[in-house]
Amino acid sequence: MTTTQALCRFLCRMAQGPEADVHGCCMVPVNACSHAVEGFTMQRRTNPQRGFTLLELLVVLVVLGLLAGIVAPKYFSQLGRSEAKVARAQIEGLSKALDLYRLEVGHYPNSEQGLQALVVAPSGEARWTGPYLQKAVPQDPWGRPYIYRQPGENGGEYDLLSMGKDGQPGGDGENAEITSWQ
């Protein structure tokens, strides 16, 4: 049986029901049926009852709400940790730039010169060959400038720190200070 014959038989069954083959009405020559096959188009039957019920939609919304309630707090807690990690990385980068400045100039910039000495040559520094940063001095992830003190008050030659999210000394978690000496 060819594909065309099989399609003709299928169309006949669709039109007359499953008993059509038993009575032999689908035993027509292929030529008689082939013109019907060429013009045949599949039409999608529509069901006016299709769609979601209100209960199904409410169940989906409740499940999505539960997922959001579980995932959102974890996501936002990670966001706070990532800001602290960015601040630590920036402090490390600034510390390396300060060390390079010291190697070339012979001393760290004083508190008055600040971190700007890494980008713009301070007056009276003939051995300055910077800039020691590729871009401007960055601000901490919360939009405040880093605090630079020289000489340092915590056992080092300088102190470099961010006050954390709240901008106040002390604090825990996101509000804790991020420093170059810890």
N, C-alpha and C positions, 0 to 999 in steps of 0.2 A: 504494500500500500504506500503510495507516495504521500508527501507532505500535503499536497493540495487535496487529495482524497480524504486524508485524516481531518483536515480543516473543514471540508464539506460535511463530513459525518458529524463533527463537533457542532457545526452550525445547525444542522438538522435536529440534533438532540436538544440544542438550546431552544429551538423554535417549537418542537413538538413534544418534548419530554423524553425521559429515558427509555420508554417503550418503543420509540420510533424505529430503532434498529430491529427489534423483534418482528415487527410487521413488514419490514423491508422497504420502508419509504425512503431510506437513505441510500438505497442501492441505485442511485442515478449515475449516469455517465459523468466523467470528470468534466467534459466540455460544458455540460448543462449547468454545472455548479461553479465553474471557474470564474465566470463573470461576476458571480455573487461574492466570491472570495476576494477579488481585486477591489471591489467597492466597499468591502466590509470594514467598518471602523468600530473599535471598541469604545463603548460609551460607559462611563462610570455611573453606576447607580448611586443616587444620593438618598440618604436616609435622614428625614427631618428630625429624628430623635438623637442624632449623633451630637457629641460634645461632652463636656464635663459637668457633673452635678455640683451644686454649691458645696455639698459635703466634701467631695473630692478636692475642690479648690481650697477649702479650709484646712484639710489635712495637709496638703502640700505647703500652705503658708505656715502652719504650726511647725512642720519639720524644718523648713528653712529658718524660722525664728530660733528654734533650738540650736541648729548648727551655727547660726550667727552668734548666739549667746555663748557658745563654747569656744569658737574660733577667735572672735573679736578681742576678748581680754588677753589671750595669749599673743595675738598680733601686736597689740598696743604696748604690752610689756616688753616685747622684743624691740619695739621702736625706741623706747627709752634707753635700753641697753646699747643699741647701736649708736645713739648720739654720744654716749659716754666713750664708746670705742673710737669714734671719730675724733673726739677731743684728745684722747690718749695718743692717737696716731699723729695728730697735728702737733702736740707737745713734743713728741719724739722727733718729728721733722724739724721743728724750730730749735730743739736742743742740738741737733746735728749741724744746723746752720750757724748757731752760736759757737759751737766748737770750731768750725771752719774759720769763722771770723777771728776767734782767738788765735788760731794757728798763724793767720796771716798778719793780723794787726799787733798781736802780742798780749792782748787783754780782752776781757769781755766788755761789751758796751755798758756804760753806767746806767743807772735807773732813769736819769734825765734823757739820755739818748734813746733808751728803750729799744724795742724790737724794730723800730724804723731804721736803725743803724744797719740792719741786714739788707735793706733795700736802697737806701739813700746814704751816700757817704757823709759821715759826720764831719763838721769843720775841724780842721787840725789833724786829721788822720791821714797822713801821707801814704801809709802802707795799705790802705783799704783798696781792694781789687774787686769788690762785689759787682753786682748784687749777689747776695748769698741765697736768695729765694728767687724762684722763677717768676712768681707773681707777687702781688702785694701781700702784706702781712695778713693772714686770715683771722677772722673772728671765730670765737668758739661756736659750736653748733646751735647755741641759743641766741646768737646775734650780739654778743658782748665781746669787747677786746680781752685778750689774755693779759694777765697781770705779770709784769716782769720786774723783779727787784735784784739789784746788784749793789753791794754784796748780798748774798743769800742769808736768810735768817734760820734756815733749817739744816745747817751742816754742809751746804754746798757753796760754790762760788756765786751762784745765782739761784733765784726762785722763779719758777715759771708755773702759773696755775690758772685754772678756770674755776669759778665759784659754783659751777653746776647749774642745774635748771632754774633754781630759785634765785640765783645771784647773791646769796647770803653766805657768810662763813659758816662752816659746819654743815650738818645735815646728814641724812642717810639716803641710800638708794640713788635715785636720779638727782637729788639735791646735794649729794656729797661733792666736796671739792675734788678736782682732778689735778694732780700735781706732778712736777718733774722729779721729785725726790722719793716718790713711793712706787 
